[in-house]
Amino acid sequence: AQSGTTDANGQVTVTLTSTTAGSATVTATAAGQNLTAPVVTFSAEVFTPTVTVDKTTAIADGTDAATYTLTLKDSNNQPVAGQAVSWSINNDLGTLSAQDGITDANGQAQVKVTATRTGTTSATVNVVGKDLVTPSVTFTPEAFTASITVDKTTAKADSSEVATYTVTITNAANQPVSGKNITWNTNLGTLYLSSWTTDANGQAQVKLYSNTAGPATVTANVVDQTLTAPVVQFTAVYNLIIDFDKRSAAANGLDKVTFTLTVTSGNGQPAAGVTVNWSTDFGNLSSVTGVTDANGVLTVTISNTQTGSAHVVATVGDKTINASEVTFFAPVSP
């Protein structure tokens, strides 16, 4: 109850407010009389919430975010501060930066949504007992440009010479993209010293060697792409050993010296089916070319009808080997 004294006009004023909706009856007692004022009805406060988003597409990289903004106003279009807000995602796509908040002096509360998978999502915000569904945001794949290079296209199959492959990833702004996983594969040889994620320069490298001759195709799987490098041709590396059965022979055209060439591959295994070219500076060879057998072996003979020294050379690809000198002597008369 309140009391007051009439002013010079015989009046006294009182103000009534309420935080509860309903009807209020005010009575006044003056000069021994009870007076009842007309009923005043207090209605519930009307709040108007709205929700917006700053963009409807974002990149599904876990970093690019769309921002939802809730704005709460009263019936006089004035911002309402201090109201609790709760957010929830509407499917399993996307992550919210917060689940709860409070409207600020502008009557606003914000939350960000990010995603690492492509697709469309939305959120629901609850405020003053009302649920509002946000506009949808579509997350799109990252815009990447990926390339693969190799520093050479031929190498020796000797387990020593290597080819170096480089994957480079840049974004739409042509800036390097770090931290992207790379999966390397090859159909020939061995990959080593590989980096499985791109560095600060947006690059990852791997090296390849082989002890087997043939074409090597290296692929790199990155950002849902398969990159194929230029083919590297590994050329055979042969080890040659030459021997002979004797150091001299009669220069009668019948007596012969037999040379045996053994060819092994870079890994020490017999090299079958390898073409060998023979040459000499003196005498007659039984053949000038041949192919190694299953044991990597090929033989040739040399004879002569003149006395002197002979040198035999075997050539395999770009590799040659010189046999030791043999001598043809004058045949002894019977």
KACOR-V171842 format. One record per pair of residues at least 4 apart in sequence whose ideal C-beta (glycine too) atoms are under 7 Angstrom apart, sorted by the first residue. I is the first residue (numbers start at 1). J is the second residue. D is the distance in Angstrom with one decimal. If there is no record, write none. Layout:
BEGIN
i->[I/I]
j->[J/J]
d->[D/D]
END
This chain:
BEGIN
i->[2/4/4/5/6/6/6/7/7/16/16/16/18/18/20/21/21/21/22/23/23/24/24/25/25/26/27/27/27/28/29/30/45/45/46/46/47/47/47/47/48/49/49/49/49/49/49/50/51/51/51/51/51/51/52/53/53/53/53/53/53/54/54/55/56/56/56/56/57/57/58/58/58/58/58/59/59/59/59/60/60/60/60/60/60/60/60/61/62/62/63/64/65/65/65/66/66/66/67/67/68/68/68/68/68/69/69/70/70/70/70/70/71/71/72/72/72/72/72/72/72/73/73/73/73/73/74/74/79/79/79/80/80/81/81/81/81/82/82/83/83/83/83/84/85/85/85/85/85/85/85/86/86/86/87/87/87/87/87/87/88/88/88/89/89/89/89/90/90/90/90/91/93/93/93/93/94/94/94/94/95/95/95/96/96/96/97/97/98/101/101/102/103/103/103/104/104/113/113/113/115/115/118/118/118/119/120/120/120/121/121/122/122/122/122/122/123/124/124/124/125/125/126/126/142/143/143/144/144/144/144/145/146/146/146/146/146/146/147/148/148/148/148/148/149/150/150/150/150/150/150/151/151/152/152/153/153/153/153/154/154/154/155/155/155/155/156/156/156/157/157/157/157/157/157/157/157/157/158/158/158/159/159/159/160/161/162/162/162/163/163/164/164/165/165/165/165/165/166/166/167/167/167/167/167/167/168/168/169/169/169/169/169/169/170/170/170/170/170/171/171/176/176/176/177/177/178/178/178/178/179/179/180/180/180/180/181/181/182/182/182/182/182/182/183/183/184/184/184/184/184/185/186/186/186/186/186/187/187/188/188/188/188/188/188/189/189/189/189/189/190/190/190/191/191/192/193/193/194/195/195/195/196/197/198/198/198/199/199/208/208/208/210/210/211/211/212/213/213/213/214/215/215/216/216/216/217/217/218/219/219/219/220/221/222/236/236/237/238/238/238/238/238/238/238/238/239/240/240/240/240/240/240/241/242/242/242/242/242/243/244/244/244/244/244/245/245/246/247/247/248/248/248/249/249/249/249/249/250/250/250/251/251/251/251/251/251/251/251/252/252/253/253/254/255/256/256/256/257/257/257/258/258/259/259/259/259/260/260/261/261/261/262/262/263/263/263/263/263/264/264/264/264/264/265/265/270/270/270/271/271/272/272/272/272/273/273/274/274/274/275/275/276/276/276/276/276/276/277/277/277/278/278/278/278/278/278/278/279/280/280/280/280/280/281/281/282/282/282/282/283/283/283/283/283/284/284/284/285/285/286/286/287/290/290/291/292/292/292/293/293/302/302/304/304/306/307/307/307/308/309/309/310/310/311/311/311/312/313/313/314/314/315]
j->[14/12/14/12/10/11/12/11/12/24/26/40/24/42/42/42/43/44/42/39/41/40/42/36/39/37/34/35/36/35/34/35/74/75/74/75/72/74/80/128/73/70/72/127/128/130/132/71/68/69/70/125/132/134/69/66/67/68/134/135/137/66/67/66/135/136/137/138/138/140/64/65/66/137/139/64/139/140/142/115/116/117/118/139/140/141/142/142/114/116/114/114/112/113/114/112/113/137/110/112/110/111/113/123/134/108/110/85/108/109/125/127/107/108/79/80/83/103/107/127/128/77/78/79/80/107/78/80/105/106/107/103/107/103/104/105/107/102/103/102/103/127/128/102/100/101/102/103/109/125/127/99/100/126/96/98/99/111/123/125/99/123/124/94/96/121/123/121/122/123/124/121/115/117/119/121/113/114/115/121/113/114/115/111/113/123/111/112/111/109/111/109/107/108/109/108/109/121/123/137/121/139/139/140/141/139/136/137/138/136/137/133/134/135/136/137/134/131/132/133/132/134/130/131/223/171/172/169/171/177/223/170/167/169/222/223/225/227/168/165/167/220/227/229/166/163/164/165/229/230/232/163/164/163/232/230/231/232/233/232/233/235/161/163/232/234/161/235/237/210/211/212/213/234/235/236/237/266/211/237/266/209/211/266/209/209/207/208/209/208/232/205/207/205/206/208/218/229/203/205/182/203/204/220/222/227/202/203/177/180/198/202/222/223/174/175/176/177/202/175/177/200/201/202/198/202/198/199/200/202/197/198/197/198/222/223/196/197/196/197/198/204/220/222/220/221/191/194/206/218/220/219/191/208/216/217/218/216/217/210/212/214/215/216/234/208/209/210/216/234/208/209/210/206/208/207/206/207/206/199/204/205/204/204/202/203/204/203/204/216/218/232/216/234/266/267/234/234/235/236/234/231/233/231/232/234/228/231/229/226/227/228/227/226/227/265/317/266/263/264/265/271/274/316/317/319/264/261/263/314/316/319/321/262/259/261/314/321/323/260/257/258/259/323/326/257/258/257/326/327/326/327/329/255/256/257/326/328/255/329/331/304/305/306/307/328/329/330/331/305/331/303/305/303/303/301/302/303/301/302/326/299/301/299/300/312/323/297/299/276/298/314/296/297/271/274/292/296/316/268/269/270/271/296/269/271/294/295/296/292/296/292/293/294/296/291/292/291/292/316/289/291/289/290/292/298/314/316/288/289/315/285/287/288/289/300/312/314/313/285/302/310/311/312/310/311/304/308/309/310/302/303/304/310/328/302/303/304/300/302/300/301/300/298/300/298/296/297/298/297/298/310/312/310/328/328/328/329/330/328/325/327/326/328/322/323/325/323/320/322/320/321/320]
d->[5.7/4.1/6.7/6.4/4.9/5.9/5.0/5.6/6.9/6.2/6.1/6.5/6.3/4.3/6.9/5.5/5.8/4.3/5.9/5.2/5.0/4.8/6.3/6.6/5.6/4.4/6.1/6.6/5.2/4.6/5.4/6.7/6.4/6.9/6.9/4.2/5.8/5.9/5.9/4.7/5.1/6.1/4.9/5.1/6.7/5.9/5.9/5.1/6.0/6.9/5.0/5.6/4.9/5.2/5.2/5.4/6.8/5.3/6.1/4.7/6.3/6.3/4.6/5.3/6.2/6.7/5.7/6.5/5.1/5.9/4.5/6.5/5.0/6.0/5.5/4.1/7.0/6.1/5.3/4.9/5.9/5.7/4.8/3.9/6.4/6.3/6.8/5.1/5.6/4.4/6.6/6.8/4.1/6.3/4.8/7.0/5.3/4.4/5.8/5.2/6.6/5.2/6.8/6.2/5.0/5.8/5.1/5.8/6.4/4.8/5.2/6.2/5.6/5.2/6.9/4.5/5.7/5.1/4.5/5.9/7.0/5.3/6.1/5.8/6.3/5.8/5.2/5.3/6.9/5.1/2.8/6.1/4.8/5.4/6.1/5.1/6.1/6.2/6.4/6.9/4.6/5.7/5.9/6.2/6.9/4.5/6.6/6.3/4.3/6.2/4.9/6.3/5.4/4.7/5.4/6.6/5.6/4.9/5.6/5.3/6.9/6.4/5.2/5.3/5.7/6.4/5.3/6.5/4.8/6.0/6.0/5.6/5.7/6.0/4.7/4.4/4.9/6.8/4.5/4.0/6.9/5.4/6.9/5.4/5.6/6.4/5.5/4.1/5.2/4.1/6.8/6.5/5.1/6.1/5.1/5.6/7.0/6.8/6.4/6.1/6.7/4.2/5.4/6.1/5.5/6.0/5.2/7.0/4.6/6.8/5.9/5.9/5.1/6.9/4.6/7.0/4.6/5.5/7.0/5.5/5.2/6.6/6.9/5.2/6.8/6.5/4.2/5.6/6.2/6.3/5.0/5.1/6.4/4.8/5.3/6.1/5.7/6.0/5.3/6.3/5.1/5.5/4.2/4.7/5.2/5.4/6.9/4.9/5.0/5.5/6.1/6.4/4.7/5.3/6.8/5.7/6.8/5.5/6.5/6.9/5.0/6.4/4.5/5.3/6.0/5.5/4.6/5.8/5.0/4.9/5.7/5.7/4.5/4.0/6.3/5.7/5.6/5.3/6.8/4.3/4.4/5.4/4.3/6.3/6.9/6.8/4.5/6.3/4.8/4.9/4.7/6.1/5.3/6.5/5.1/6.8/5.4/5.4/5.7/5.1/5.7/6.6/5.0/4.9/6.1/6.5/5.6/5.1/4.5/5.4/5.4/4.7/6.6/6.9/5.1/6.1/5.9/6.3/5.7/5.3/5.2/6.8/5.1/2.8/6.3/4.9/5.3/6.0/5.3/6.2/5.6/6.4/6.3/4.6/5.9/6.0/6.2/5.6/5.6/6.7/6.9/4.6/5.4/5.1/7.0/4.2/5.3/5.5/4.8/6.7/5.6/4.9/5.6/6.0/5.8/6.9/4.7/6.5/5.1/5.7/6.4/5.4/7.0/4.0/6.8/4.9/5.8/3.2/5.2/6.7/7.0/5.8/7.0/5.1/5.6/5.7/6.9/4.9/3.9/6.9/4.3/5.6/6.9/6.4/5.1/5.9/4.9/5.7/6.9/6.2/6.2/6.9/6.3/4.5/4.7/4.2/6.9/5.3/5.9/3.8/5.9/4.9/5.4/6.8/4.7/6.0/6.6/5.6/4.5/5.6/6.5/5.2/4.6/5.3/6.6/6.5/6.9/4.1/5.2/7.0/6.5/5.7/6.6/5.1/6.7/5.9/4.6/6.4/6.0/6.5/6.1/6.3/4.2/4.6/6.1/5.1/5.7/5.1/4.8/5.1/5.5/6.4/4.8/6.0/6.5/6.6/4.6/5.8/5.7/6.7/6.3/4.4/5.9/4.0/6.2/5.1/7.0/5.8/4.0/6.3/4.3/4.9/5.8/5.6/4.7/4.0/6.4/6.1/6.2/6.9/4.3/5.6/4.5/6.8/6.6/4.2/6.5/4.7/6.6/5.3/5.0/5.7/5.1/6.5/5.3/5.4/5.6/6.3/5.0/6.0/5.1/4.7/5.8/5.4/4.4/5.1/5.1/4.5/6.0/5.5/6.3/6.0/5.8/5.8/5.1/4.7/7.0/5.1/3.4/6.1/4.6/5.7/6.4/4.9/5.9/5.8/6.5/6.7/4.6/5.9/6.6/5.7/6.8/5.4/6.5/5.0/5.6/5.6/6.6/5.2/4.4/5.4/6.6/5.3/6.9/5.0/6.7/5.9/4.9/5.7/6.0/5.5/6.5/4.9/6.7/5.2/6.8/5.5/6.7/4.1/4.7/6.4/4.0/4.5/6.8/6.6/5.4/6.5/5.6/5.5/5.5/4.3/5.8/4.8/7.0/6.9/4.9/6.0/4.8/5.4/6.9/6.0/6.1/6.7/4.3/6.7/5.3/5.9/5.2/5.9/5.1/5.3/5.3/6.6/6.3/7.0/5.7/4.4/5.7/5.3/6.8/5.2/4.6]
END
